[in-house]
Structure formats: structure tokens, C-alpha cells
């Protein structure tokens, strides 16, 4: 007997398939839809608000020498504003911001490949750059299909300093470099604001071990321009099917279902959950996360953020049940990270698209390349695993984060670099 209805899940996915960025009215609308869906089959759900950083930004980039042209850009939220007249400086293309790229950039406005992560940003700031330009999109993008996404200069970056930062289209960046830009001007006005995002939380009490909690997680927000059905409406509706199953088949252990907001801007929803439920967290034995799913052409993956014993168990279970998924031990860049950081082991289920057969973080993340059948493949793996483990006579997964996983979590969160920055500031 199937533990889920893949067509019902696919239909719900279509209903929530509209842009719902962090802290927006649309994100709240989907939170309310998920709550109503839970309550339609008798599961009481709550919407928990939390605060996020945002900003209203106006930005412009001009090349002044050796030619003059104004380019369309998006300013980074929470980055430093320029004076009203703008910031004029020499220009330098620093590629991947390696040491040799940064020997002579003090006081200059620099262009880097892609967007700068903590190590590169720290290096650029240490080298004394006065402003930063990052790149978005592809050279093959049509102008009318090139969306400059809103990015935020996150707190983990601002720990190393703050300068005006803007995002430019790849084609425009290539033109600037190819034409040998020497002097540029950034004009950026940043007005920081606070917004409210939301988590949706529901709980089914265990019949035999109510004090032991296993939680399901999936984020329901999307990035700008995207309908976010692959990432991650799919995980949200798979977890809704899990909630239906355990509501109809009461579990031995308490099962908590969490649909997180604001994952796309830095795991803000799951971070808020572990912060606001700190006293309860000691009773969480394990976390099950689902992020991306549904592509017709694709393959299932399982990332075990726990000991090797669980990895072997998952391998055996998949073979016994005749289910196909690649497995590995390691972290997954999603809402399981704050749990692992808090000492709660996790497992992450996903269905990645085959090369060229799926789209993420752009306007092409739509229902067009997804199917109910493909969604069901991941749902079956999730529920076979979850039902077996949650109803085990003795819970088999040690509540422990192995040292190799702990190291990976710390690297992901840039703990060493942030500690050094804090020590330097003090």
C-alpha cells in the first residue's frame, strides 16, 4: 500500500507555485495555505513569526573612462550606501579574488566572478577595495530573460567590513572588461528595514515515546522571479504527504512537521526554530529534511548528516525495498544545518534534475519539467525510511554529530573566520 498520493501532492504543488520571497505577503499566503492544508485532515498547525533583515535599495553603475555608459544593476541589501553623489574610483577585474588578483586594489571598485563567498569577500576587504561588483546570469541569457536577483550582504560577510556592493548581468560584465574600463562610479542608496517571515509548525504526539521527537523539515520560500516548485515546493508537499500518513497511522514517537520560511536568504527559518525552541531541542533525536524534487529526468540522492552506521542502514533499506538513490555521508546546504550545529543528526532527501533538465533559482523553475510520478519517487523513499525509523522498537540512530560532520558544519558556517573577525574587532 502506498503511503502517499502523488497526484494530490502534485496538485498542491501547483497551487503554491508562485513567487514567494522571504518576508513577502506571498510567503505569508503560502504559510497560511500550508496551515489550512494540515487542518483539512485534522492536524492542528501554528504559524510562528520571526524577524529578518531586508532593505530598500536604489543603485546605478556608470563607466566613466575610457568610455561612458550606464548599466542596470541591483544593489545588495544591507551593504553600505555611497554618498549622494556616488562613489567614483578606478576599476579592477579581480576574477576569483586570489592573492595575485588583489595586489593593487586598495581604493578601487572591483569586479569578481559570480558572487563572493566569505573567504573571497574577506580577502577583498583586507585588500582595501572601496566597492564591489558581482555577476549574475549567463552569456546565453536573452536580455528579457535576464533577472538580476536581489541579494543581501549577510551578517557573516559584514563581519569583515562593509562597502557598496552591486550585482550586474554577465553580458554587461563581459563588455566592461572587454572594453578595458578604467574608472567607474557606483551610486547606491540603502535603507535597511526589518520584515517578518514565518514558519509553519505542526505536531503529532507519539503513542509510546511522546518525549522523543523526530522532525520533518522543508523550506517553502522561493527566490525572486522563480515559482520555486522544484526548489522547494516539492519538499514542502512531500512532507505534507508524510503528515497525512502519520496523522492516519499514529507514530510511536512524536513527529513534528516544520515548513520553514526564508531559507533562501541564509537558512533563517530553521535558525529561528532552533533558537526559539531551544528548551525543546534536547528532545529532538533526529531531523528529516527534503529539499528539491519532482524533475521527470533526474535522480534521487540521500545525504546522511550523521554517523556511517546510518549511511549503511540507508543503503540496505533502499536495496531491500528496491528503491534507487545515491547515498553519501555529509552535510547538505539546507535547513538541516542549524540542527546539526545544535547537535541533532539529520538526513537530507532530494531529487536532482539530470544535466540540462532542471532549473533552479531562476524564472525557469516551473511545473513544466516536473511530474507527479517523479515527485512520488522521492516521497516513497522518504516515507519508507521515516516510517521504519520513527516506529522502531528502539530508536536506532545515535544523537551524536561525528567529528568529520562537525568539521564540515563549522566550515559551512565559516566559524573559524568569524571567530577571528570577532577577536580582531574586540
TIGU-679431 format. One record per residue (C-alpha): residue in three letters; x, y, z. Coordinates in nm, 3 decimals, decimal comma. Example, Ala and Ser with C-alpha at 12.3 -4.5 7.8 and 13.67 -1.06 7.14 Angstrom:
2
residu:u:v:w
ALA:1,230:-0,450:0,780
SER:1,367:-0,106:0,714
This chain:
426
residu:u:v:w
UNK:0,000:0,000:0,000
UNK:0,132:0,341:-0,096
UNK:0,181:0,579:0,194
UNK:0,109:0,886:-0,019
UNK:-0,095:1,026:-0,306
UNK:0,149:1,166:-0,561
UNK:-0,122:1,337:-0,768
UNK:-0,262:1,512:-0,462
UNK:0,089:1,631:-0,376
UNK:0,144:1,748:-0,733
UNK:-0,185:1,939:-0,731
UNK:-0,088:2,116:-0,407
UNK:0,249:2,197:-0,561
UNK:0,073:2,373:-0,847
UNK:-0,136:2,576:-0,603
UNK:0,166:2,712:-0,413
UNK:0,372:2,760:-0,731
UNK:0,412:3,135:-0,734
UNK:0,699:3,363:-0,631
UNK:0,716:3,387:-0,251
UNK:1,034:3,558:-0,140
UNK:1,137:3,594:0,223
UNK:0,920:3,827:0,427
UNK:0,675:3,898:0,145
UNK:0,293:3,887:0,158
UNK:0,315:3,596:-0,087
UNK:0,535:3,398:0,151
UNK:0,279:3,450:0,428
UNK:0,000:3,347:0,190
UNK:0,169:3,011:0,130
UNK:0,226:2,968:0,505
UNK:-0,148:3,013:0,553
UNK:-0,219:2,767:0,271
UNK:0,006:2,504:0,432
UNK:-0,162:2,558:0,768
UNK:-0,506:2,520:0,609
UNK:-0,395:2,203:0,428
UNK:-0,282:2,050:0,759
UNK:-0,610:2,138:0,924
UNK:-0,809:1,991:0,632
UNK:-0,711:1,644:0,756
UNK:-0,733:1,725:1,127
UNK:-0,376:1,827:1,205
UNK:-0,354:2,148:1,407
UNK:-0,081:2,382:1,282
UNK:0,063:2,710:1,404
UNK:0,232:2,992:1,217
UNK:0,535:3,123:1,406
UNK:0,670:3,467:1,305
UNK:1,035:3,570:1,316
UNK:1,222:3,882:1,211
UNK:1,459:3,908:0,914
UNK:1,686:4,180:0,778
UNK:1,595:4,344:0,449
UNK:1,640:4,676:0,273
UNK:1,503:4,908:0,011
UNK:1,780:4,969:-0,242
UNK:1,839:5,204:-0,534
UNK:2,156:5,152:-0,737
UNK:2,333:5,256:-1,056
UNK:2,669:5,181:-1,217
UNK:2,844:5,407:-1,468
UNK:3,164:5,352:-1,662
UNK:3,341:5,689:-1,692
UNK:3,668:5,602:-1,867
UNK:3,774:5,517:-2,138
UNK:3,408:5,520:-2,250
UNK:3,086:5,634:-2,089
UNK:2,787:5,409:-2,031
UNK:2,528:5,347:-1,758
UNK:2,447:4,986:-1,667
UNK:2,148:4,829:-1,494
UNK:2,248:4,683:-1,156
UNK:2,090:4,566:-0,830
UNK:2,236:4,687:-0,503
UNK:2,298:4,436:-0,225
UNK:2,065:4,479:0,071
UNK:2,247:4,584:0,389
UNK:2,560:4,689:0,201
UNK:2,699:5,037:0,264
UNK:2,539:5,332:0,086
UNK:2,753:5,566:-0,122
UNK:2,748:5,945:-0,074
UNK:2,455:6,102:-0,264
UNK:2,689:6,198:-0,548
UNK:2,814:5,838:-0,575
UNK:3,147:5,662:-0,528
UNK:3,397:5,719:-0,812
UNK:3,711:5,507:-0,827
UNK:3,949:5,318:-1,051
UNK:3,820:4,980:-1,173
UNK:3,985:4,638:-1,139
UNK:3,869:4,293:-1,253
UNK:3,982:4,053:-0,978
UNK:3,850:3,727:-1,125
UNK:3,829:3,473:-0,837
UNK:3,994:3,711:-0,586
UNK:4,312:3,507:-0,548
UNK:4,605:3,679:-0,373
UNK:4,771:3,769:-0,705
UNK:4,446:3,934:-0,819
UNK:4,441:4,161:-0,514
UNK:4,791:4,309:-0,503
UNK:4,682:4,655:-0,620
UNK:4,313:4,713:-0,548
UNK:4,320:4,947:-0,249
UNK:4,064:5,223:-0,303
UNK:3,935:5,065:-0,625
UNK:3,595:4,928:-0,726
UNK:3,648:4,561:-0,808
UNK:3,455:4,312:-1,023
UNK:3,463:3,945:-0,919
UNK:3,336:3,628:-1,084
UNK:2,994:3,518:-0,960
UNK:2,915:3,632:-0,607
UNK:3,178:3,642:-0,336
UNK:3,164:3,392:-0,050
UNK:3,317:3,457:0,290
UNK:3,684:3,371:0,208
UNK:3,686:3,582:-0,109
UNK:3,494:3,869:0,049
UNK:3,731:3,871:0,346
UNK:4,030:3,883:0,110
UNK:3,879:4,166:-0,095
UNK:3,805:4,368:0,219
UNK:4,153:4,304:0,359
UNK:4,300:4,425:0,028
UNK:4,118:4,756:0,075
UNK:3,863:4,758:-0,208
UNK:3,628:5,057:-0,193
UNK:3,336:4,888:-0,371
UNK:3,241:4,553:-0,521
UNK:3,057:4,441:-0,835
UNK:2,939:4,078:-0,863
UNK:2,796:3,890:-1,161
UNK:2,459:3,720:-1,219
UNK:2,327:3,514:-1,510
UNK:2,479:3,364:-1,825
UNK:2,618:3,496:-2,151
UNK:2,346:3,298:-2,329
UNK:2,065:3,477:-2,146
UNK:1,830:3,686:-2,353
UNK:1,804:4,038:-2,216
UNK:1,432:3,999:-2,147
UNK:1,503:3,673:-1,959
UNK:1,797:3,800:-1,755
UNK:1,680:3,860:-1,400
UNK:1,910:4,041:-1,163
UNK:1,830:3,881:-0,833
UNK:1,816:4,075:-0,510
UNK:2,100:3,967:-0,284
UNK:2,180:4,060:0,071
UNK:2,520:4,127:0,224
UNK:2,469:3,881:0,506
UNK:2,594:3,932:0,859
UNK:2,860:3,663:0,805
UNK:3,012:3,885:0,535
UNK:2,963:4,217:0,713
UNK:3,176:4,084:0,999
UNK:3,476:4,160:0,775
UNK:3,364:4,509:0,676
UNK:3,110:4,682:0,456
UNK:3,133:4,868:0,126
UNK:2,884:4,943:-0,154
UNK:2,810:4,619:-0,344
UNK:2,608:4,580:-0,665
UNK:2,513:4,293:-0,899
UNK:2,547:4,318:-1,279
UNK:2,443:4,092:-1,569
UNK:2,714:3,862:-1,705
UNK:2,692:4,008:-2,056
UNK:2,741:4,361:-1,920
UNK:3,033:4,248:-1,704
UNK:3,199:4,098:-2,010
UNK:3,153:4,423:-2,202
UNK:3,306:4,627:-1,920
UNK:3,614:4,403:-1,902
UNK:3,649:4,362:-2,280
UNK:3,634:4,739:-2,335
UNK:3,901:4,798:-2,072
UNK:3,707:5,004:-1,818
UNK:3,944:5,220:-1,610
UNK:3,718:5,437:-1,394
UNK:3,363:5,367:-1,273
UNK:3,104:5,517:-1,040
UNK:2,860:5,334:-0,811
UNK:2,559:5,520:-0,673
UNK:2,379:5,320:-0,405
UNK:2,112:5,418:-0,154
UNK:2,035:5,150:0,104
UNK:1,756:5,186:0,358
UNK:1,766:4,892:0,599
UNK:1,434:4,758:0,726
UNK:1,303:4,464:0,928
UNK:1,049:4,223:0,780
UNK:0,852:3,935:0,928
UNK:0,887:3,584:0,791
UNK:0,704:3,273:0,914
UNK:0,748:2,906:0,997
UNK:0,455:2,664:0,991
UNK:0,467:2,406:1,272
UNK:0,250:2,100:1,338
UNK:0,295:1,810:1,579
UNK:0,164:1,455:1,616
UNK:0,225:1,309:1,962
UNK:0,386:0,968:1,988
UNK:0,180:0,681:2,123
UNK:0,467:0,508:2,307
UNK:0,755:0,756:2,332
UNK:0,598:1,105:2,323
UNK:0,912:1,255:2,480
UNK:1,122:1,157:2,176
UNK:1,086:1,394:1,880
UNK:1,172:1,343:1,513
UNK:1,112:1,647:1,293
UNK:1,047:1,683:0,922
UNK:1,173:1,999:0,754
UNK:1,129:2,168:0,416
UNK:1,151:2,531:0,316
UNK:0,860:2,683:0,127
UNK:1,002:3,022:0,023
UNK:1,142:3,089:-0,325
UNK:1,392:3,329:-0,475
UNK:1,289:3,637:-0,670
UNK:1,130:3,574:-1,014
UNK:1,104:3,197:-0,951
UNK:0,787:2,993:-0,894
UNK:1,002:2,774:-0,671
UNK:0,822:2,445:-0,736
UNK:1,141:2,239:-0,778
UNK:1,312:2,441:-0,506
UNK:1,138:2,379:-0,278
UNK:0,765:2,350:-0,314
UNK:0,840:1,984:-0,390
UNK:0,988:1,916:-0,048
UNK:0,700:2,102:0,116
UNK:0,430:1,887:-0,046
UNK:0,622:1,562:0,013
UNK:0,633:1,647:0,383
UNK:0,260:1,726:0,372
UNK:0,200:1,370:0,249
UNK:0,415:1,244:0,537
UNK:0,199:1,444:0,777
UNK:-0,116:1,287:0,630
UNK:0,030:0,938:0,669
UNK:0,130:0,978:1,033
UNK:-0,199:1,150:1,114
UNK:-0,381:0,842:0,984
UNK:-0,127:0,599:1,135
UNK:-0,026:0,737:1,479
UNK:0,352:0,707:1,527
UNK:0,527:0,558:1,828
UNK:0,740:0,872:1,863
UNK:0,637:1,236:1,841
UNK:0,667:1,371:1,490
UNK:0,699:1,745:1,429
UNK:0,644:1,895:1,085
UNK:0,818:2,222:1,005
UNK:0,778:2,427:0,689
UNK:1,047:2,695:0,701
UNK:1,039:3,045:0,560
UNK:1,342:3,245:0,445
UNK:1,573:2,952:0,374
UNK:1,690:3,116:0,054
UNK:1,844:3,413:0,236
UNK:2,056:3,207:0,475
UNK:1,851:2,931:0,646
UNK:1,676:3,197:0,851
UNK:1,363:2,993:0,925
UNK:1,542:2,688:1,063
UNK:1,784:2,910:1,253
UNK:1,485:3,083:1,413
UNK:1,331:2,746:1,500
UNK:1,635:2,608:1,682
UNK:1,675:2,941:1,861
UNK:1,311:2,977:1,966
UNK:1,269:2,607:2,056
UNK:1,599:2,576:2,240
UNK:1,448:2,416:2,551
UNK:1,268:2,157:2,341
UNK:1,564:2,080:2,118
UNK:1,720:1,841:2,369
UNK:1,430:1,603:2,297
UNK:1,486:1,612:1,919
UNK:1,655:1,286:1,827
UNK:1,670:1,335:1,453
UNK:1,577:1,566:1,165
UNK:1,447:1,462:0,821
UNK:1,489:1,730:0,553
UNK:1,354:1,733:0,196
UNK:1,487:1,993:-0,048
UNK:1,424:1,989:-0,426
UNK:1,224:1,727:-0,609
UNK:0,993:1,634:-0,892
UNK:1,205:1,653:-1,214
UNK:1,098:1,400:-1,477
UNK:1,461:1,349:-1,581
UNK:1,655:1,317:-1,259
UNK:1,792:1,101:-0,982
UNK:1,736:1,072:-0,608
UNK:2,002:1,150:-0,351
UNK:2,037:1,091:0,021
UNK:2,287:1,285:0,232
UNK:2,340:1,144:0,581
UNK:2,443:1,415:0,827
UNK:2,510:1,155:1,095
UNK:2,731:0,852:1,160
UNK:2,839:0,599:0,899
UNK:2,611:0,339:1,058
UNK:2,308:0,528:0,929
UNK:2,461:0,553:0,583
UNK:2,495:0,174:0,570
UNK:2,142:0,127:0,701
UNK:2,000:0,354:0,431
UNK:2,194:0,163:0,164
UNK:2,050:-0,166:0,288
UNK:1,696:-0,030:0,318
UNK:1,697:0,106:-0,036
UNK:1,815:-0,228:-0,175
UNK:1,562:-0,425:0,029
UNK:1,277:-0,202:-0,091
UNK:1,404:-0,186:-0,449
UNK:1,444:0,192:-0,442
UNK:1,713:0,382:-0,631
UNK:1,909:0,666:-0,471
UNK:2,273:0,768:-0,445
UNK:2,387:0,792:-0,083
UNK:2,670:0,972:0,090
UNK:2,773:1,086:0,435
UNK:2,798:1,463:0,460
UNK:2,618:1,793:0,500
UNK:2,357:1,937:0,267
UNK:2,313:2,309:0,214
UNK:1,965:2,340:0,362
UNK:1,767:2,355:0,684
UNK:1,937:2,053:0,841
UNK:2,249:2,264:0,903
UNK:2,118:2,456:1,210
UNK:2,005:2,123:1,360
UNK:2,344:1,960:1,305
UNK:2,507:2,270:1,452
UNK:2,287:2,218:1,759
UNK:2,383:1,850:1,793
UNK:2,085:1,693:1,616
UNK:2,177:1,441:1,341
UNK:1,985:1,460:1,015
UNK:1,915:1,307:0,678
UNK:1,852:1,502:0,358
UNK:1,644:1,373:0,068
UNK:1,648:1,534:-0,276
UNK:1,579:1,456:-0,639
UNK:1,821:1,643:-0,861
UNK:1,750:1,708:-1,225
UNK:1,961:1,547:-1,497
UNK:2,204:1,787:-1,664
UNK:2,009:2,048:-1,859
UNK:1,675:1,904:-1,745
UNK:1,602:2,119:-1,441
UNK:1,627:2,482:-1,337
UNK:1,693:2,639:-1,000
UNK:1,695:2,995:-0,864
UNK:1,557:3,148:-1,183
UNK:1,238:3,212:-1,383
UNK:1,252:2,864:-1,539
UNK:1,178:2,680:-1,211
UNK:0,820:2,595:-1,314
UNK:0,592:2,291:-1,327
UNK:0,692:2,231:-1,691
UNK:0,979:1,988:-1,613
UNK:0,816:1,819:-1,312
UNK:0,568:1,533:-1,280
UNK:0,358:1,364:-1,015
UNK:0,531:1,032:-1,083
UNK:0,878:1,180:-1,030
UNK:0,759:1,354:-0,713
UNK:0,632:1,017:-0,593
UNK:0,974:0,853:-0,632
UNK:1,121:1,078:-0,364
UNK:0,810:1,061:-0,146
UNK:0,831:0,682:-0,141
UNK:1,194:0,685:-0,027
UNK:1,122:0,946:0,241
UNK:0,823:0,763:0,384
UNK:0,972:0,414:0,374
UNK:1,269:0,542:0,572
UNK:1,071:0,762:0,810
UNK:0,802:0,507:0,895
UNK:1,060:0,240:0,973
UNK:1,280:0,459:1,191
UNK:1,010:0,654:1,374
UNK:0,828:0,332:1,469
UNK:1,141:0,135:1,562
UNK:1,119:-0,071:1,881
UNK:1,441:0,101:1,991
UNK:1,540:0,423:1,816
UNK:1,848:0,316:1,619
UNK:2,019:0,650:1,543
UNK:2,263:0,786:1,797
UNK:2,203:1,151:1,885
UNK:2,557:1,249:1,800
UNK:2,735:1,452:1,535
UNK:3,054:1,273:1,420
UNK:3,372:1,479:1,421
UNK:3,403:1,484:1,041
UNK:3,047:1,616:1,010
UNK:3,109:1,873:1,284
UNK:3,411:1,999:1,092
UNK:3,206:2,030:0,772
UNK:2,928:2,219:0,953
UNK:3,180:2,459:1,106
UNK:3,337:2,519:0,764
UNK:2,995:2,574:0,606
UNK:2,913:2,834:0,873
UNK:3,264:2,987:0,849
UNK:3,301:2,965:1,225
UNK:3,680:2,995:1,229
UNK:3,681:3,305:1,009
UNK:3,400:3,469:1,204
UNK:3,571:3,397:1,536
UNK:3,889:3,558:1,405
UNK:3,695:3,862:1,285
UNK:3,522:3,896:1,623
UNK:3,851:3,866:1,810
UNK:4,008:4,130:1,585
UNK:3,713:4,367:1,637
UNK:3,743:4,333:2,015
